[in-house]
Amino acid sequence: MNLPIHELAALGTATCWAMTGLIAADAVRALGPFHFNLWRQGFVTAILLAVVTGFGLWQGLNPTTVAVLALSGVIGILLGNTFNFAAMGRMGPRRAGAVFALNAPMAAVLGWLLLDEALGWQAAGGIGLTAAGVAVAILGRLRANAHRLESLTGTLLPGLGFGLLAALGQATGSLIARPVMMGGLDPWLASLIRVGASGLLMGMLVALPWAPARPREVSRMVVGLTAATAVIGLLVGMTLFLFALQGSKTGIIATLSATSPVIILPLLWLRTGQRPTGMSFAGAAMAVAGLALIFTR
């Protein structure tokens, strides 16, 4: 019996991203979304630099390619990830992950508007179903004794706004990078340029007077959690995703890897001891079904 190893790898990617949300929440609240993202980019850049150098992947770069990937990184990673972590700090990992899943339908719509990519009735229905699922997942009633990972900080609206901006940044960054990636550039090298450009600009922004204040006291646990999100979410998760793309259709892999809003529910249950509500499960399932319609059209 042949195991669907590439499809299982895509599910592994989704699991890594779901775990990242749980691990990141406390570190984000300790460091703030800007500095958490900055530190994370430093860890990831070091890892990717070692991978690219160790495997001799420094081929295919030119000034135009570097500029395009750098712009993609600034929009998708600096802005997208920072807004995503801001949403996570306010809404918790489950709601933030559900809203972030909207980057897929956003990318489909932007591709239709800007790149003249086909967007038929099936894809349009998938976009609507995904949006409805996200709404159901995040608008359910809160428990009176909700765990801190499920609690709201302030009101829902600012977190929702940050989440939508995060999804838009991710979708836009992906579309900018797509022509370069279609040209065959090694994905590890492309990731290094995107992450490195984002981290460099964030490091420069720290010196400005209006930059977010640096955290005064940082525990070893927060540093460890931040590094863990880099390893699990980007090193392991990305490696599994690239492996999955080698042996299965892109649409199938994209759909499976986007199931993190569903996978995070049992993980959150184990982490907090509180069972997510039926609306959470229903909304996550609707969102993933919508993604399946979009990517398998």
Backbone torsions as a table, in degrees:
resi	resn	phi	psi	omega
1	MET	NA	126.7	-179.3
2	ASN	-90.2	120.5	178.3
3	LEU	-75.0	143.1	175.7
4	PRO	-76.3	71.1	-168.2
5	ILE	-64.5	-36.2	-179.2
6	HIS	-70.8	-38.1	176.1
7	GLU	-66.5	-38.5	176.6
8	LEU	-64.3	-35.6	177.1
9	ALA	-64.0	-37.9	177.4
10	ALA	-64.5	-40.2	175.6
11	LEU	-65.8	-33.9	174.3
12	GLY	-62.5	-38.1	175.8
13	THR	-60.1	-48.2	179.6
14	ALA	-60.6	-38.0	178.3
15	THR	-65.0	-41.4	177.6
16	CYS	-60.7	-43.9	-178.8
17	TRP	-68.5	-35.6	176.4
18	ALA	-66.1	-43.0	178.2
19	MET	-62.5	-37.4	179.2
20	THR	-59.8	-40.8	178.9
21	GLY	-60.6	-41.5	179.6
22	LEU	-68.8	-41.3	-178.2
23	ILE	-69.9	-35.6	-171.8
24	ALA	-76.0	-27.4	-167.9
25	ALA	-54.4	-50.2	-177.6
26	ASP	-68.2	-38.0	179.9
27	ALA	-67.0	-37.8	178.0
28	VAL	-62.3	-43.1	-178.7
29	ARG	-69.4	-25.4	178.7
30	ALA	-81.5	-41.2	-175.2
31	LEU	-94.3	-23.4	-168.7
32	GLY	88.1	149.3	-174.9
33	PRO	-61.9	-35.8	-177.5
34	PHE	-66.9	-53.0	-175.9
35	HIS	-71.3	-32.3	174.5
36	PHE	-61.3	-45.6	179.3
37	ASN	-64.9	-39.9	178.8
38	LEU	-61.8	-48.5	179.4
39	TRP	-62.3	-41.4	-179.2
40	ARG	-62.4	-41.2	178.6
41	GLN	-63.2	-34.9	177.0
42	GLY	-63.9	-45.9	177.3
43	PHE	-60.9	-46.3	-175.2
44	VAL	-67.6	-40.8	179.1
45	THR	-60.2	-42.5	179.0
46	ALA	-62.2	-42.1	179.9
47	ILE	-64.9	-48.1	-178.3
48	LEU	-65.7	-36.8	177.6
49	LEU	-61.7	-41.0	177.9
50	ALA	-65.1	-41.9	-179.7
51	VAL	-65.1	-49.2	-177.1
52	VAL	-63.9	-42.7	-179.7
53	THR	-70.6	-42.8	-177.6
54	GLY	-63.4	-34.8	-178.7
55	PHE	-100.3	7.0	175.9
56	GLY	60.2	52.1	-174.2
57	LEU	-101.8	18.3	-176.8
58	TRP	-83.6	62.8	177.5
59	GLN	-131.8	149.3	172.0
60	GLY	93.1	6.9	-179.6
61	LEU	-88.9	144.9	170.6
62	ASN	-146.5	166.2	-175.8
63	PRO	-55.3	-39.1	-179.6
64	THR	-65.9	-44.4	179.3
65	THR	-61.0	-44.4	179.9
66	VAL	-62.4	-43.1	-178.8
67	ALA	-64.0	-43.2	-179.6
68	VAL	-64.2	-46.3	-179.3
69	LEU	-67.3	-35.9	178.0
70	ALA	-63.9	-43.6	177.6
71	LEU	-62.9	-41.7	177.1
72	SER	-60.0	-41.1	179.9
73	GLY	-67.9	-41.0	-179.7
74	VAL	-62.4	-43.5	-178.0
75	ILE	-76.2	-46.2	-173.8
76	GLY	-80.2	-34.5	-174.7
77	ILE	-102.0	-54.0	-178.8
78	LEU	-61.8	-56.0	-178.0
79	LEU	-77.5	-50.6	-175.5
80	GLY	-60.3	-51.0	-177.8
81	ASN	-68.8	-38.6	179.8
82	THR	-63.1	-44.9	176.4
83	PHE	-63.7	-36.9	179.6
84	ASN	-64.4	-42.6	179.0
85	PHE	-70.6	-31.5	174.4
86	ALA	-64.1	-41.2	177.0
87	ALA	-64.3	-40.6	-179.7
88	MET	-63.8	-39.9	179.0
89	GLY	-65.0	-28.4	-178.3
90	ARG	-92.3	-37.9	-171.9
91	MET	-109.2	-12.6	-173.5
92	GLY	89.7	163.1	-173.3
93	PRO	-67.6	-31.7	-177.0
94	ARG	-68.1	-51.6	-178.7
95	ARG	-67.5	-41.2	179.6
96	ALA	-62.8	-40.3	178.7
97	GLY	-65.1	-36.9	178.6
98	ALA	-65.4	-44.0	179.2
99	VAL	-66.7	-39.5	-178.9
100	PHE	-63.5	-26.6	178.0
101	ALA	-62.8	-15.8	177.7
102	LEU	-69.3	-7.7	177.8
103	ASN	-62.8	-27.8	179.9
104	ALA	-67.7	-53.6	176.0
105	PRO	-64.8	-31.1	175.8
106	MET	-62.4	-42.6	178.4
107	ALA	-63.8	-38.0	178.3
108	ALA	-63.7	-43.5	-179.7
109	VAL	-67.9	-44.0	179.2
110	LEU	-64.2	-38.5	176.5
111	GLY	-63.2	-36.3	177.1
112	TRP	-68.0	-41.8	-177.4
113	LEU	-75.4	-41.3	-170.3
114	LEU	-101.1	-31.3	-175.8
115	LEU	-111.6	6.1	178.1
116	ASP	58.2	35.7	177.1
117	GLU	-83.7	144.4	-175.8
118	ALA	-63.6	140.9	177.5
119	LEU	-140.0	88.4	-175.0
120	GLY	-82.7	-172.7	-178.1
121	TRP	-65.2	-34.8	179.8
122	GLN	-64.6	-44.7	179.1
123	ALA	-65.5	-40.9	178.6
124	ALA	-62.2	-41.4	176.3
125	GLY	-63.9	-38.6	177.5
126	GLY	-63.7	-39.0	178.0
127	ILE	-62.7	-44.9	178.9
128	GLY	-63.7	-41.1	-179.8
129	LEU	-67.1	-40.1	178.5
130	THR	-63.3	-46.2	179.6
131	ALA	-61.2	-41.6	178.8
132	ALA	-64.8	-41.7	179.1
133	GLY	-62.2	-41.7	178.1
134	VAL	-63.1	-42.3	179.3
135	ALA	-61.1	-43.7	179.2
136	VAL	-64.0	-39.7	-176.3
137	ALA	-66.9	-34.5	-172.1
138	ILE	-100.0	-16.2	-173.6
139	LEU	-99.5	4.7	178.1
140	GLY	-65.6	160.4	-178.9
141	ARG	-68.7	145.9	178.4
142	LEU	-85.0	148.6	173.1
143	ARG	-73.1	149.8	179.1
144	ALA	-65.7	-33.4	-178.4
145	ASN	-113.9	43.8	-175.4
146	ALA	-62.1	141.3	174.6
147	HIS	-62.9	156.0	-176.8
148	ARG	-60.2	-28.8	178.5
149	LEU	-72.9	-14.2	178.1
150	GLU	-108.0	-4.4	-174.9
151	SER	-81.8	156.0	174.8
152	LEU	-95.7	138.8	172.3
153	THR	-104.0	108.0	-173.6
154	GLY	81.6	-146.5	-179.6
155	THR	-98.4	165.5	-176.1
156	LEU	-71.4	-35.3	-170.1
157	LEU	-58.5	-46.9	178.4
158	PRO	-60.6	-41.4	178.2
159	GLY	-62.8	-40.6	177.2
160	LEU	-62.8	-41.0	177.8
161	GLY	-62.5	-44.0	177.2
162	PHE	-61.1	-41.4	-179.5
163	GLY	-63.5	-41.1	178.5
164	LEU	-66.6	-39.9	176.2
165	LEU	-64.5	-37.4	177.4
166	ALA	-62.9	-45.9	179.6
167	ALA	-62.9	-42.0	178.9
168	LEU	-64.6	-40.4	178.0
169	GLY	-63.8	-42.7	178.6
170	GLN	-63.0	-44.8	-179.1
171	ALA	-64.2	-44.1	-179.1
172	THR	-66.2	-43.8	178.4
173	GLY	-60.9	-38.3	179.0
174	SER	-65.8	-42.4	-179.8
175	LEU	-65.5	-38.0	178.6
176	ILE	-63.8	-39.2	-177.2
177	ALA	-79.5	-18.4	-171.8
178	ARG	-56.7	-46.7	-179.4
179	PRO	-59.3	-38.5	179.1
180	VAL	-65.7	-43.6	-178.2
181	MET	-68.2	-32.8	177.1
182	MET	-66.9	-20.0	177.6
183	GLY	-79.3	-4.5	173.9
184	GLY	98.1	11.2	178.7
185	LEU	-64.4	140.9	-179.7
186	ASP	-59.8	129.9	-175.9
187	PRO	-65.3	-30.8	177.3
188	TRP	-65.5	-42.9	178.5
189	LEU	-65.6	-42.0	178.2
190	ALA	-61.3	-41.9	178.9
191	SER	-64.1	-39.2	178.7
192	LEU	-61.3	-43.9	179.8
193	ILE	-64.4	-44.4	-178.5
194	ARG	-64.3	-49.2	-178.1
195	VAL	-68.5	-41.3	-179.6
196	GLY	-63.1	-42.5	178.9
197	ALA	-64.3	-41.7	178.7
198	SER	-63.4	-46.8	-179.6
199	GLY	-64.3	-38.4	179.7
200	LEU	-63.5	-45.7	179.9
201	LEU	-66.3	-39.3	177.5
202	MET	-63.0	-38.7	177.4
203	GLY	-63.5	-35.5	177.6
204	MET	-71.2	-36.8	-178.9
205	LEU	-66.9	-27.5	179.8
206	VAL	-58.6	-31.4	-176.3
207	ALA	-77.6	-10.8	-178.2
208	LEU	-78.5	150.4	-176.9
209	PRO	-61.5	-32.3	-176.0
210	TRP	-92.2	9.4	178.1
211	ALA	-66.6	151.0	177.4
212	PRO	-56.9	142.1	-178.0
213	ALA	-62.5	141.2	178.2
214	ARG	-72.5	143.2	177.3
215	PRO	-65.1	135.1	-175.4
216	ARG	-76.8	-44.5	-178.2
217	GLU	-125.5	126.7	-179.0
218	VAL	-125.8	122.6	-179.5
219	SER	-80.4	161.7	176.5
220	ARG	-62.9	-32.4	179.2
221	MET	-63.0	-41.4	179.6
222	VAL	-65.6	-42.2	177.4
223	VAL	-61.6	-43.0	179.6
224	GLY	-64.2	-41.9	178.5
225	LEU	-63.9	-40.3	179.3
226	THR	-63.4	-44.9	177.9
227	ALA	-64.4	-37.8	-179.5
228	ALA	-62.7	-38.2	178.5
229	THR	-64.4	-33.3	178.1
230	ALA	-67.4	-44.0	-177.4
231	VAL	-70.2	-49.1	-176.1
232	ILE	-71.7	-48.5	-173.0
233	GLY	-75.8	-36.7	-174.8
234	LEU	-106.3	-45.8	-178.0
235	LEU	-71.9	-58.8	-178.5
236	VAL	-71.4	-49.9	-177.9
237	GLY	-59.1	-44.3	-179.1
238	MET	-67.5	-40.7	179.2
239	THR	-61.0	-44.7	177.7
240	LEU	-62.1	-39.7	-179.8
241	PHE	-64.7	-44.3	179.5
242	LEU	-65.2	-40.1	177.1
243	PHE	-62.8	-42.0	-179.3
244	ALA	-61.1	-39.0	-178.5
245	LEU	-66.4	-20.7	-179.2
246	GLN	-72.6	-21.1	-171.2
247	GLY	-129.1	7.9	179.6
248	SER	-149.2	170.4	-177.4
249	LYS	-69.1	143.6	-176.7
250	THR	-58.8	-42.2	-178.5
251	GLY	-61.9	-41.2	179.1
252	ILE	-65.3	-45.1	-178.5
253	ILE	-65.8	-41.5	179.5
254	ALA	-61.8	-40.9	179.8
255	THR	-66.8	-47.2	-178.8
256	LEU	-63.6	-39.6	-178.9
257	SER	-72.5	-14.7	178.9
258	ALA	-94.6	14.0	-180.0
259	THR	-86.8	10.3	-177.9
260	SER	-59.0	-32.6	176.3
261	PRO	-61.2	-26.3	176.0
262	VAL	-83.6	-44.3	-176.6
263	ILE	-63.8	-32.2	-177.0
264	ILE	-67.8	-21.6	-176.3
265	LEU	-64.9	-52.2	176.5
266	PRO	-66.7	-31.9	177.0
267	LEU	-65.1	-40.7	178.0
268	LEU	-65.8	-37.4	177.4
269	TRP	-60.4	-46.5	178.4
270	LEU	-64.9	-38.5	-176.2
271	ARG	-72.0	-39.6	-173.2
272	THR	-102.5	-20.2	-175.0
273	GLY	79.0	5.1	-179.9
274	GLN	-114.0	125.2	180.0
275	ARG	-72.0	128.5	175.5
276	PRO	-60.0	153.7	-177.1
277	THR	-70.5	162.3	176.0
278	GLY	-60.0	-34.5	177.6
279	MET	-64.1	-34.9	178.4
280	SER	-63.5	-46.4	178.7
281	PHE	-64.1	-43.5	-178.8
282	ALA	-64.0	-44.2	-179.8
283	GLY	-64.3	-43.2	178.9
284	ALA	-63.1	-41.6	179.3
285	ALA	-64.8	-40.3	177.1
286	MET	-62.6	-42.4	-179.1
287	ALA	-62.7	-44.2	-180.0
288	VAL	-67.9	-38.0	176.3
289	ALA	-62.0	-38.9	176.8
290	GLY	-64.4	-40.7	177.1
291	LEU	-62.4	-38.1	178.9
292	ALA	-62.7	-39.8	177.5
293	LEU	-64.8	-38.2	-179.2
294	ILE	-66.9	-48.0	-170.3
295	PHE	-84.9	-15.5	-179.3
296	THR	-106.0	16.1	179.7
297	ARG	-70.7	NA	NA
